[in-house]
Amino acid sequence: ISQDRPELRMGLGLRKRMTTVDASREVVVVTDPYSTGCLIVKEVQSRGYKVIVLWTRGFSEEMKKHVPLSCGKMNYFAEVDEADDVGETTRQLYKAAGALRIVACIAGGEAGVDAADVLSERLLVRTNGAQGVFANRRDKKVQQELLKAAGMRSVRQAAGTEWNDTVESFLKNETYPVVLKPTDSAGSDGVKLCHNYEEAKEHFHALFEIEAVNGGFNTEVLCQEFLRGKEYVVDTVSRDGEHKTCAVWVYDKRAANGAAFVYFGMVPIDTSTQEAKLLINYCNRTLDALKMQNGPSHAEIILTASGPCLVEMNCRAQGGDGNWQQLAQALTGGYSQVEASVDAYLDKKAFSVLPQIPPSPAKAFGQEVILVSYAEGEVVATPGYDVIKK
């Protein structure tokens, strides 16, 4: 029998159509699974659940093929395209599920966060909700506004759907360099460190003309103060407002190939250190401010001279194709954000026994290394690769 019955907790009573014998008669909806989202799909399926994929409008065909090599071929119980309105999309999901009970709706990537929030409400499953300002909780501008309202350290910023007086005034008066990025970007897509007013204005206009990595075009550009300090990652999973930290990392980001922010890897941080304690506390307060009560989150935080400050809260699992999963499992002694995410949605007991923070000292040592190419061209051979694989 399913470990998770949120419809009972919500006071809606037992519905006959939701009564099942086992997970094989239940189905999970995953919105826009790509990168780590594919690993979450595989984990859900490994527990006996079927998976319906919802592809949101504008999600590119190329991104649908963004499947980590470790996942192999992806197979789904059904695939549904988002309709013009949420009511019709909900009907199509129920139709695809047939006799199966829909027990969860999980964001499989950045592009699917908004749809997962809205549909989980309509499907009466565990949800973060999409009411009021929280309908835009993944908007990076809104995130900073919510932190400021909660009395927390936030970024000085200005944003616009077009060039306006507010944006111009900010860029003329803010100390340089400044950071410009789309309000709903993923990863470092469209992010640029601008060193003067002219460069910032040029990049502002350019962002409206280039296609976003997830498909579609940017609709709003955010200008922010440049935060000085190391950039950290806090990966968390939540259930009913209880937050559990799965990993704390520090980014190895450097300037390369004409870009200011290039990923060279991540190094795990011991959770007993003072920096980790500061980051975890700040992250949990941020999740509360954003009313992120259920599912995975991937916070990027800079530890400034005045304390932690949010860069952005990604309301889904960490990306990077989930290449960090095996390292994270080794560090904790058996689990990562992937498994914990599925626990949060589908297995209350398993989630309850997860520790609040990873063990200290860690059960293993290691770091993620990303190879950065300084040359451009076609790879015709990889001598030595077979030796590395052995």
N, C-alpha and C positions, 0 to 999 in steps of 0.2 A: 504494500500500500504506500502511496506517496507520503513522504515525510512532511510535506508542506501543504497546509490547507488554509490559505489566507482568507478565503471567503467566509470561513467560520469565525475567524478572529475579527473580521469586519462587521460582525453582527448580522450577516445576511442569511444565516441559517443554512442548513444542508439542502442542496439541490440535487435532485435525482440524477440529472444529466452529468453532474460532477462526481458521482460516486464511481470509483474504479476499483479494480482488483489489484493491479500492479502497474508499474511504470510503463510496461509495454502497451498499455491502453491510454497513455498520456502523451502529450506533445508539447514541445517548447518552441516558441517563436523567437527567432534571432533576426534582428534587423541589420542589414548590410554587413554580413560577416566577411572580413578580410583581415590580413595580418594576424594578430593574436586572436581575433574573433573566430578564426577557423579552428584554433586550438580549443577554444571554449566549446565550439560545436562538437568537436571530437570527444571532449570530456563528457558533455551531456549525453551523447550517443553511447559512450562506454558504460553509462549507468542504466541503459535500457530504454531511454526516452527517444522518441522520434523527434525530428526537427523540421519545422517549416521556416523557410527563409522569406523575409519580406525585403524586397529591393525598393528603396525609396526613389521618388522621382528625381531625375538628374544625376543619379549615381552612375558613373561611367562604366561602360562595358570593360574597359581596361582594368578598372579597380576590382571588378568582379573576379578577375583572373589572378588577383594578388593573393595567392595561396602559398603559405610557407612550404618549402620542400618536404619538411618533416610530416606534413599532413597528407601528402599524396593526393589522390583524387577525392574530391568532396562529393558526397552523396546526401541528398535531402529527401525527406518524405514528400515535400511539395515546395514549389517556389511561387510566390505571389508578388505581383507588381503593385506598388502603392497606387490607389485610385485617387480621383480628384477630391474626395472628401473622406474624413475619418470614418464616417458611418459606413460608407461603401467598402472601405478597406477592411473594417472589422467584419463585415458580412462575408467578404471573400476569404478571410482567415478562418472563420467558422466553417465555411463551405469546404475549404481545403482540409480542415481537421476531421470533418465527417463525424464519425462516432467517437473519436478520440477527444479527451478533455484537455483543453489548453491550460497548462499549469504555471507558465512563466513567460515573460517577454523580456528579452535581454538585448542590450545594444551590442552589436558585433563590431562596431567601429565608430569613429567620430561622426561620420555622416548619418549614422542610425540612431544617435542619442535622442534627438527631439521626437522622432517617431516612436521610439520605445517608451518614452515618458507618457506620451499621449495615449498610445494603444494599451499600455498596461492598465491605465485607468479604465478604459472602455471594456477591457477583457476581465476586469475584476480580479487581477492577480497582483502580486507584490509590486509596488510602484513608488517612484519618487514624486509623482504628481506633476501636473503641468498647468497649475492655476496661477493667475496673476503674473507677477514679475518672474516667478520661478519657471514659467513656460520658456524663458530664455536663459536658463541658468548656465548653459554652456557658452553663452556670449561673453567674451573676455572683458568687455566693457561693463556689462551687468555684474559680473563677478566682483570686480573691484568696487562697484557702487554698493553692493551688499556687504562687503567687508567694511567699508567706511561707515555704513549705517550701524554695523555691529560694534563700532569702536575699535576696529583692528587696523594694523598697519596695512595700507594699501598704496597703490601706485598713483602718482599724479598723471592725469591723462586728459585727452580730448579725442572725440571721434566724429565722423561725419559720413553720410551717404553721398556727399559731394563736398567740394571745397567750400568752406564757409568761414564766417568771421571768428567763430570759436576755435576752429582748427588753426587758422592763420595766427591768431593771437597767441595760442599755446606754442606754436613752432617759432614764433618770433621772440618769446620771452623765456622759454625753457632753456636750461643749461644743456649744451651739447656734449656728447652725442645723445641722440634720442632713438627710440625703437619704433618702427612702423610695422604693422602687420594687419591682416584681415581679422575682423572680430570673431569669425568662426572657422579659422584655419586649423589644420592638423599638422603636428610636428613643426618643422621650421619652414613650412610652405609660406612663401611671401614675406617672411620676416627679414628685416634689414636694419642694420645699425647705420644711421645717417649722421654725418659729422657736421653738416651745416644746413641752413635754411633751404638753399637752392636744391640740394640733394634730397632733402625730405619732401619738398613740394613735388619734385619730379617723380619720386617713388610713390607718393600718395596717388597721383593720377595714373601711374602705370599699373597699380594694383587692380584698377577697375577694368583693365583691358586684357589681363592674362587669365587663363582658365585655372581654376583651383584644382589642387591635386585630386580631390574627390569628385570632380566634375562640376559643371556650372561655373558661374562667375561671381566674384566677390561683390557684396552689396554694401559693405561698410568698412571703413578703414580706421584703425585705432592708432593713435600717437601716444607714446608713453615715455616717462622719464627712464633713463638708463640706470638700472640698479647695479651697484658695484658690490661684488662679493662672489663667493662660490655658489654655483647652482646645484641644488640637490633635487632628488626625486623621493617622494614618499608614496609607495603603492599600498592602497588600503582596500579592504572589502567591508561592507556594512550590511547589517540586517536589522530592521526596525530601529534604526538610529544608534545601534551599537557598532562602533568602528573598531576594526582589528587591522593593525599594521602588518603587512606581509613582507615588506622589504624597505630599506632606506639605502639610497645610492647617492653618489656624487658624480655628476656628469664630467666627462673629459671632453670639453668643447674648445675648439681652437679656430683661429682664422686660417683658411686654406683656399686656394684656387679662387681668390677674389671675393670670397664670402666670409662674413665675420663669425658665423656660428655653424661650425661643421662638427658633427659627432665623430669622436675618436673612440668612444667607449664609455663604460660606467664602472665605478669601483664601489663595492658594498661598504656600508658604514656600520660599525658595531653599535647595537642599540643601547648599550650602557653608557655611551659617551654623552657629554653634555650637549653637543651639537645635535645628536639624534633626539634627545629628550625635548629640546626646544622645537625641533622640526615636527615631531609627532604631535606635540601639544597644539602647535599652531595649525597643523593640518586638520586635526579633529575639530578644532573651533571653526575652521573654514568650512568643513563639511556641514556643520550645524548651521552656519550662516546661510549656506546655499540650500539647506534642507535636503541634502543628499543622504537619504536614510537607508537606501538599499542598493546593493550591487558594488561593482569595482569602481575605483577612482585612481587617477594617476596625477598627483600634484607635483608641479614644478615650482620650487621655492628658492629664492636667493637669500642667503644669510648675510644681511647687511650689517654695518656697524651699529645700527639702531635695532637690530633684531631681524627675525624672519619676515619676508614679504613675498606674497604670492606673485608668481609670474603668470600662471594659469592653472586652473583645475580642469583636467580632462575627465569627464564623467563617464569613463569606460576604462577597460584594462589598459595597461601600458602596451604600446605598439612594438615596433621593431621586429615584427614577425615572431614575437615570442622567443627570440633567440636566447633570452635570459632565463627561460623556464627551468632548464636542467641545472643551471648554476644556483638559482633560487631554491630549488628543491634540495640541493646538496647543502646549502647554507643553513636551511631550517631543519634538515633531517628528514624531509619527506614531502613537503607541500610548497606550493607557490600560489601566486594570485589567481592563476587559472583554476586550480582545484577549489580554492577557497570561494571564488565567485559562484561556482556551481553549488557549493554547499549553502551559500547564503540564500539562494533562490529555491533549492530543492531538498535540502536536508538540514533541518533545524538542529538535530542532535550533533551532527558532524561539525556544524558551525560553532555550536556551544563549547566544544572541547578544543577548538583552536585557541592558541595563546593570544593574549592581547598584543604582544610584540614578539618578533622572532627571538630565538635564544641568544644569550651572550655568555661566553664566546660562541661564535658561529660553529656549526658542525663541520665546516670545510672552509677552504680559502680559494679565492679565484677572482677574476674580474672579466668583464666583457671587453673585447678589443674589436674595433671596427677598422677594417683596412681602407685607407683613403688613397685613391689613385691621384697622382699628379700628372698623369699623361692621358691624352684623349685618343681613342682609336678603337679598332676591333681586336678583341682577344682571339688569337689564332691558336694558342697553345698554353698549357699550364704545367710546365715541367716541374716535377717534384710533388704535385698534388696527390698522386697515388701513394707516395711515401708518407705524406702527412696523414692521409686517411687510415693508414695501417697503425 
